[in-house]
Amino acid sequence: MRAAATLVSAPGIDRLRQLPPGRRVTVSREGDAIPPGFARSPFTLPLTARTVYRECRATDSLVLSVFDDRVVVRRERYHPQRHPLRHLLFDRFAVFLVVAVAWLLARRRRRVNDTRR
């Protein structure tokens, strides 16, 4: 019995490991099986992906976002469960920046509307 084809082949994953952190590459989907060393991620961006698999490494891991006809692969410096703050600062800086600006604006509004002064 032949093994099912993985989403991305092993030689393809080895080539993708050479990507600089943060770079995204779209590859055609080769099969349905999960590559060894990857686990399903409970939440991730983009929300439009069918499923997302993360490599089980603390640093320099690959993320596979699976769509119907393609797989978007990106390399991240830090795993979000093992290094959440570093992940936000280095891999998802735009999300961190939006949250920080929203927090600062909300804080400023509270000061302006404070009736205790």
Secondary structure, DSSP 8 states (H G I E B T S, - for coil): -----BSS-HHHHHHHTTS-TT-EEEEE---SB--TTEEE-SS-S-TTSSEEEEES-SEEEEEEEE-SSEEEEEEEEE-TTT-HHHIIIII-HHHHHHHHHHHHHHHHHHHHT-TT-
